[in-house]
Amino acid sequence: MTEALLLIALMVFGAVLALFWTLRAAFENWRASFTENARLTLEDMFLFVDPRSLFRINVLLFLLLPPLVWLITGVAFFAVVAAVLGAICPRLIWVVMRNRRAQKLVLQLPDALTMMAGSLRAGASLQGALDMVVKENPAPVSQEFSLLLREQRLGLSLEDSLRGMGLRLKLEDVDLFVSALTIAKEVGGNLSEILDRLASGLRAKAVMEGKIRALTSQGKLQGLIVGMLPLFLAGVLYVMDPAAMTPMFTTMYGWAAMAVVFVMLLLGGVFIKKIVTIDV
């Protein structure tokens, strides 16, 4: 009997130890992935913040938010949702910040190209025209061209600097600028005229995209409202009648119903995105 209890105790200890090492390895992988992604994303946006501090904030949010939601609502499902939101919220914030910065860069790029064309017509060199863009334009276009200039001064070729700029930003407008400048550098031609035409084309493209965004904004808002409506109604009904809504979160039938609702909402979101997404 004693040997059996000892064997069971050793097995339990081994299982606990294996679980501990598994959780530790998962935590280390999460920390490495989080800090690396945060460092690359923030550096691309010229935000120099310690990724380890952001990771600590994310861990605190992940650990404190679910118990707080559970204490307030008393429903484990809402606590799980809060844990998921706490885990993915930083990445969503980075995506939103990066998209806004990209939109701002796209709007500033035609004016920067017009300024470059004017400088070249006035007799300035390409380096002088780039330096003028850096001095006379706000961020983020000044930041990107400043990095391009610094790479040039460190000895990197113009083609490699432009290629790195395109790979870093991954924007169609920037790719057009990179291609135009690279081709003009290789085959020659009137660079100021090329930049003027490119700036006019990018302005027309920006105007068309703005009109499309305005026309499709209603559809996007409707999709957002329809997607959030079931969650809002579930919260209101739970506050009004907790006894009637509790089986939705505690029984197998309730979980199945929520799974069906989630799949339908996901399909509806995909269809709405397909409808309102128009390529220019």
C-alpha positions in Angstrom: 0.0 0.0 0.0 2.8 2.4 0.9 4.6 1.6 -2.3 1.5 2.3 -4.4 0.9 5.6 -2.6 4.6 6.5 -3.2 4.3 5.6 -6.9 1.1 7.7 -7.3 2.9 10.6 -5.5 5.8 10.3 -7.9 3.5 10.2 -10.9 1.7 13.3 -9.7 4.9 15.1 -9.0 6.2 14.2 -12.4 3.0 15.4 -14.1 3.1 18.7 -12.1 6.8 19.1 -13.0 6.1 18.4 -16.7 3.2 20.9 -16.7 5.4 23.5 -15.0 8.1 23.1 -17.7 5.5 23.2 -20.5 4.0 26.4 -19.1 7.4 27.9 -18.6 8.4 27.1 -22.2 5.2 28.5 -23.5 5.7 31.7 -21.5 9.2 32.1 -22.7 8.1 31.6 -26.3 5.3 34.2 -25.8 7.7 36.7 -24.3 10.3 36.2 -27.1 7.6 36.5 -29.8 6.0 39.5 -28.2 9.2 41.5 -27.6 10.5 40.8 -31.1 7.3 41.8 -32.8 7.0 44.8 -30.6 10.6 45.9 -31.3 10.2 45.5 -35.1 6.8 47.2 -35.2 7.8 50.1 -33.0 11.1 50.6 -34.8 9.2 50.7 -38.1 7.0 53.5 -36.7 10.1 55.3 -35.2 8.8 54.7 -31.7 11.7 53.8 -29.5 10.0 52.1 -26.4 11.4 49.2 -24.4 9.5 46.1 -25.5 10.1 44.4 -22.2 8.1 47.1 -20.4 5.2 46.6 -22.8 5.4 42.9 -22.2 5.1 43.4 -18.5 2.1 45.7 -19.0 0.5 43.0 -21.3 1.1 40.3 -18.7 -0.5 42.4 -15.9 -3.5 43.1 -18.2 -3.7 39.4 -19.0 -3.6 38.4 -15.4 -5.7 41.1 -13.7 -8.5 41.7 -16.3 -10.1 38.3 -16.2 -10.5 38.0 -12.4 -11.8 41.6 -12.3 -14.4 40.8 -15.0 -15.3 37.6 -13.2 -15.8 39.4 -9.9 -18.0 42.0 -11.6 -20.1 39.7 -13.8 -19.8 36.3 -12.0 -19.7 34.6 -15.4 -16.6 32.5 -16.5 -17.3 33.1 -20.2 -16.9 36.8 -19.9 -13.6 36.3 -18.0 -12.3 34.1 -20.8 -13.3 36.8 -23.3 -11.5 39.3 -21.2 -8.4 37.1 -21.1 -8.4 36.8 -24.9 -8.8 40.5 -25.3 -6.0 41.2 -22.9 -3.7 38.9 -24.9 -4.5 40.3 -28.4 -5.2 43.9 -27.5 -1.6 45.1 -28.0 -1.3 43.6 -31.4 -4.6 45.2 -32.5 -3.3 48.5 -31.2 -0.1 48.1 -33.2 -2.1 47.2 -36.4 -4.3 50.3 -36.0 -1.3 52.6 -35.3 0.6 51.2 -38.3 -2.4 51.5 -40.6 -2.9 55.2 -39.6 0.7 56.0 -40.1 0.6 54.3 -43.5 -2.4 56.3 -44.6 -0.8 59.5 -43.4 2.4 58.7 -45.4 0.4 58.0 -48.5 -1.3 61.4 -48.2 2.0 63.2 -47.7 3.9 61.4 -50.5 2.6 63.4 -53.5 3.6 66.7 -51.9 7.0 65.3 -51.1 7.5 64.1 -54.7 6.4 67.5 -56.0 8.9 69.2 -53.8 11.6 66.8 -55.0 10.7 67.6 -58.7 10.9 71.3 -58.0 14.3 71.0 -56.3 15.6 69.0 -59.2 14.3 71.6 -61.7 16.0 74.3 -59.7 19.4 72.5 -60.2 19.7 70.6 -56.9 21.1 67.1 -56.8 19.0 64.0 -55.9 20.6 64.1 -52.4 19.8 67.7 -52.0 16.2 67.1 -53.1 15.8 64.3 -50.6 17.3 66.5 -47.9 14.8 69.2 -48.8 12.0 66.7 -48.3 13.3 65.8 -44.9 13.6 69.4 -43.7 10.3 70.7 -45.1 7.9 67.9 -44.5 6.4 66.5 -41.2 6.5 62.9 -40.0 6.1 60.2 -41.2 7.4 61.0 -44.7 10.3 63.0 -43.3 11.3 60.1 -41.1 11.3 57.6 -44.0 13.3 59.9 -46.3 15.7 60.8 -43.4 16.4 57.0 -43.0 17.0 56.8 -46.7 19.5 59.6 -46.6 21.3 58.1 -43.6 21.7 54.8 -45.4 23.1 56.7 -48.4 25.7 58.5 -46.1 26.7 55.2 -44.6 27.6 53.9 -48.1 24.6 51.9 -49.1 23.7 52.1 -52.8 20.5 54.0 -53.8 18.9 50.9 -55.2 19.4 48.9 -52.0 18.1 51.8 -49.9 15.0 52.1 -52.0 14.5 48.4 -52.0 14.7 48.3 -48.2 12.3 51.2 -48.0 9.7 49.3 -50.2 10.1 46.1 -48.2 9.8 47.9 -44.9 6.7 49.9 -45.7 4.9 47.5 -48.1 2.7 50.2 -49.7 1.7 50.3 -53.3 2.4 54.1 -53.6 5.9 53.7 -52.1 6.6 50.8 -54.5 5.6 53.0 -57.4 8.0 55.7 -56.2 10.8 53.1 -55.7 10.3 51.7 -59.2 10.2 55.1 -60.8 13.4 56.3 -59.1 15.2 53.0 -59.7 14.3 52.9 -63.4 15.2 56.6 -63.9 18.5 56.0 -62.2 19.3 53.1 -64.5 18.1 54.3 -67.9 18.2 58.1 -67.4 15.6 60.6 -68.3 14.0 63.7 -66.9 13.6 62.7 -63.3 11.7 65.9 -62.3 9.0 65.2 -65.0 8.8 61.6 -63.9 8.2 62.6 -60.3 5.7 65.2 -61.3 3.6 62.7 -63.2 3.9 60.2 -60.4 2.7 62.8 -57.9 -0.3 63.7 -60.1 -1.1 60.0 -60.4 -0.8 59.4 -56.7 -3.1 62.4 -55.9 -5.7 61.1 -58.3 -5.5 57.7 -56.7 -5.8 59.2 -53.2 -8.9 61.1 -54.3 -10.5 58.0 -55.8 -9.7 56.0 -52.7 -11.1 58.7 -50.5 -14.4 58.7 -52.4 -14.5 54.9 -52.2 -13.9 55.0 -48.4 -16.7 57.5 -48.1 -19.1 55.4 -50.1 -18.3 52.2 -48.3 -18.1 53.6 -44.8 -21.9 53.1 -44.3 -21.5 49.4 -45.1 -18.5 49.0 -42.8 -20.5 50.7 -40.0 -23.5 48.5 -40.5 -21.2 45.4 -40.4 -19.7 46.6 -37.1 -23.1 47.3 -35.6 -24.5 44.0 -36.7 -21.4 42.2 -35.4 -21.5 43.9 -32.0 -25.3 43.7 -31.6 -25.5 40.0 -30.3 -22.9 40.7 -27.7 -24.7 43.9 -26.6 -28.0 42.1 -26.4 -26.5 39.2 -24.5 -25.1 41.6 -21.9 -28.4 43.5 -21.6 -30.4 40.3 -21.2 -27.9 39.0 -18.6 -28.3 42.2 -16.6 -32.1 42.1 -16.9 -32.6 38.3 -16.2 -29.4 36.5 -15.1 -31.2 33.3 -14.2 -32.5 33.0 -17.8 -29.2 33.8 -19.4 -26.9 31.7 -17.1 -27.6 28.4 -19.0 -26.3 30.0 -22.1 -22.8 30.2 -20.5 -22.9 27.0 -18.4 -24.6 24.3 -20.4 -23.5 22.4 -23.5 -26.6 23.6 -25.5 -25.7 27.2 -24.6 -22.1 26.7 -25.8 -23.3 25.2 -29.0 -25.7 28.1 -29.6 -22.8 30.6 -29.0 -20.6 28.6 -31.4 -23.2 28.8 -34.1 -23.7 32.6 -33.5 -19.9 33.1 -33.6 -19.6 31.2 -36.9 -22.5 33.2 -38.4 -21.0 36.5 -37.3 -17.7 35.5 -38.7 -19.2 34.6 -42.1 -21.2 37.8 -42.1 -18.1 39.8 -41.4 -16.2 38.1 -44.2 -19.0 38.7 -46.7 -19.4 42.4 -45.7 -15.6 42.9 -46.0 -15.7 41.3 -49.5 -18.5 43.6 -50.5 -17.0 46.9 -49.2 -13.4 46.2 -50.2 -12.7 47.7 -53.6 -9.2 47.8 -55.2 -8.2 50.9 -57.0 
